[in-house]
Amino acid sequence: MQKYLGWALALMAFGGIVGLTSAADKGEKKVPDVLNFKMKGLDGKEVDLSQYQGKVVLFVNVASQCGYTPQYKGLQALHDKYAEKDLVIIGVPANEFGAQEPGTDKEIFEFCSKNYGVKFPMMSKVVVKGKDITPLYKYLTEKETDPKFAGEIKWNFTKFLVSRNGEIVARFEPAVKPESDEMIKAIEAELNKK
């Protein structure tokens, strides 16, 4: 009996090694930390951010009743122009700034669809600063995880640009419009890196 148990354990170990080897042979890459989060979409379904691995991602904390709300139009234009080239814009509604996102997820969805024709992914409303900060925004704003662009979010429509390899490469404050030369140049530079 001991002899068979020994063989069974040896085969299991060998199978595990083969499994690890074949995964490595396939060239599977580790998910970048910035995309290693799960959130909810406005529809209530889980969104695994790792699905955007290898793409250029723009995270934007958004609000429906802000002076910057018309930036939805520019964000949608970026989506229309660059989505096929691997740009993913992710809207993250938050209500921390002047209570300018009071709506439910359903109301936010209806507002964005009706007023701006938003087609890019929109997450469920979360907290982007303070003690209840959502893990993604904790990652984006802490010095340990984002040494170049850390710092508390100051207002709605702060934008973080993430490269194909998962590095945070730029932060744009709310006044920087999506269609600005500064943003377009940064996005195109990242999209052109393969």
C-alpha positions in Angstrom: 0.0 0.0 0.0 2.8 2.4 0.9 4.5 1.7 -2.4 1.3 2.7 -4.4 0.8 5.8 -2.2 4.5 6.8 -3.0 3.9 6.4 -6.8 0.6 8.3 -6.6 2.3 11.2 -4.8 5.2 11.2 -7.3 2.7 11.2 -10.2 0.8 14.1 -8.7 4.0 16.1 -8.2 5.1 15.4 -11.7 1.6 16.4 -13.0 1.9 19.7 -11.1 5.3 20.4 -12.5 4.1 19.6 -16.1 1.2 21.9 -15.5 3.4 24.7 -14.3 5.8 24.2 -17.2 3.1 24.2 -19.8 1.6 27.4 -18.4 5.0 29.1 -18.6 5.5 27.7 -22.1 2.3 29.4 -23.2 3.8 32.7 -22.3 1.1 33.6 -19.8 2.0 36.8 -18.0 1.3 37.8 -14.4 -1.6 40.3 -14.2 -0.2 43.8 -13.4 -1.1 44.9 -9.8 -3.1 47.9 -11.1 -5.5 45.5 -12.9 -5.6 42.9 -10.2 -9.0 44.1 -8.9 -12.6 43.1 -9.2 -15.3 45.7 -9.2 -19.0 45.9 -10.0 -20.3 47.4 -13.2 -23.3 49.7 -13.3 -25.4 46.6 -14.2 -24.4 45.0 -10.9 -22.2 42.3 -12.6 -18.7 41.6 -11.5 -16.0 43.2 -13.6 -12.5 41.6 -13.4 -10.1 44.4 -14.4 -7.5 41.7 -15.4 -9.5 41.3 -18.7 -7.9 44.6 -19.8 -4.3 43.2 -19.4 -2.2 44.2 -22.4 -4.4 47.2 -23.2 -3.9 50.9 -22.5 -6.3 51.9 -19.7 -7.6 55.3 -18.6 -9.3 55.4 -15.2 -11.5 58.4 -14.6 -13.5 59.2 -11.5 -16.7 60.7 -12.8 -19.8 62.6 -11.6 -23.1 63.6 -13.2 -23.6 67.0 -11.7 -20.1 68.6 -12.0 -18.8 71.4 -14.0 -16.5 68.9 -15.6 -19.4 66.5 -16.5 -19.3 67.6 -20.2 -15.9 65.7 -20.3 -18.0 62.6 -20.8 -18.4 63.8 -24.4 -14.6 63.9 -24.9 -14.1 60.6 -23.1 -16.7 59.0 -25.5 -14.9 60.5 -28.5 -11.6 59.0 -27.2 -13.4 55.6 -26.9 -14.8 55.9 -30.4 -11.4 56.8 -31.9 -9.1 54.5 -30.0 -11.0 51.5 -28.7 -10.1 49.3 -31.7 -6.5 50.3 -31.1 -6.7 48.9 -27.5 -7.6 51.9 -25.4 -10.0 51.1 -22.6 -11.6 54.0 -20.7 -13.1 53.0 -17.3 -15.5 55.4 -15.7 -15.6 55.2 -11.9 -18.5 57.2 -10.4 -17.8 58.7 -7.0 -19.7 61.1 -4.7 -16.9 62.6 -2.6 -16.6 65.9 -4.2 -19.5 68.3 -3.6 -21.9 65.3 -3.6 -22.1 65.7 -7.4 -22.9 62.0 -8.0 -25.9 61.4 -5.8 -27.7 59.0 -8.2 -28.1 55.2 -8.0 -26.2 53.0 -10.5 -29.3 52.8 -12.6 -29.7 56.6 -12.7 -26.0 57.1 -13.5 -26.3 54.6 -16.4 -29.4 56.4 -17.8 -27.8 59.8 -17.4 -24.6 58.8 -19.2 -26.5 56.9 -22.0 -29.1 59.6 -22.7 -26.9 62.7 -22.4 -23.5 61.5 -23.7 -24.1 58.1 -25.4 -21.4 56.5 -23.2 -20.3 53.1 -24.4 -17.1 52.6 -22.5 -17.1 50.5 -19.3 -18.7 52.2 -16.2 -18.2 50.8 -12.7 -20.6 50.9 -9.8 -20.3 54.0 -7.6 -17.5 53.7 -5.1 -15.4 55.9 -2.7 -12.2 57.3 -4.2 -10.7 59.0 -1.2 -10.9 58.7 2.6 -11.2 55.8 5.0 -13.6 53.8 2.8 -11.5 54.2 -0.4 -12.0 51.4 -2.9 -8.9 49.2 -3.3 -8.3 50.3 -6.9 -8.1 54.0 -5.9 -6.0 53.2 -2.9 -3.5 51.6 -5.3 -3.7 54.6 -7.7 -3.1 57.2 -5.0 -0.7 55.7 -2.5 3.0 56.6 -2.7 4.1 52.9 -2.1 2.1 51.7 -5.2 2.2 54.8 -7.4 5.4 56.7 -6.5 5.2 59.0 -9.6 1.6 60.1 -9.5 0.4 59.4 -5.9 -1.7 61.8 -4.0 -5.3 62.1 -2.9 -7.9 62.7 -5.6 -8.8 66.4 -5.5 -12.0 66.5 -7.6 -14.1 64.7 -10.2 -12.6 63.7 -13.6 -9.1 63.0 -12.4 -7.5 60.7 -15.0 -4.9 57.9 -14.6 -3.3 56.5 -17.7 -1.9 52.9 -17.5 0.4 51.4 -20.1 0.0 48.0 -21.7 2.4 46.5 -19.2 0.4 47.9 -16.2 2.6 50.9 -15.3 0.8 54.1 -14.3 2.4 56.5 -16.8 0.4 59.7 -16.4 -2.1 61.5 -14.2 -4.2 64.3 -15.5 -6.1 66.6 -13.2 -9.7 67.5 -13.8 -9.2 70.6 -15.8 -7.3 68.7 -18.5 -9.8 67.8 -21.1 -9.9 64.4 -22.8 -9.4 66.0 -26.2 -6.4 68.1 -25.1 -3.2 67.8 -27.0 -1.5 66.7 -23.7 -3.8 63.7 -23.3 -4.0 62.7 -26.9 -0.2 62.7 -27.2 0.2 60.6 -24.0 -2.5 58.1 -25.1 -1.1 57.8 -28.6 2.4 57.3 -27.3 1.2 54.4 -25.2 -0.9 52.8 -27.9 2.0 52.9 -30.3 4.1 50.8 -27.9 3.5 47.1 -28.7 
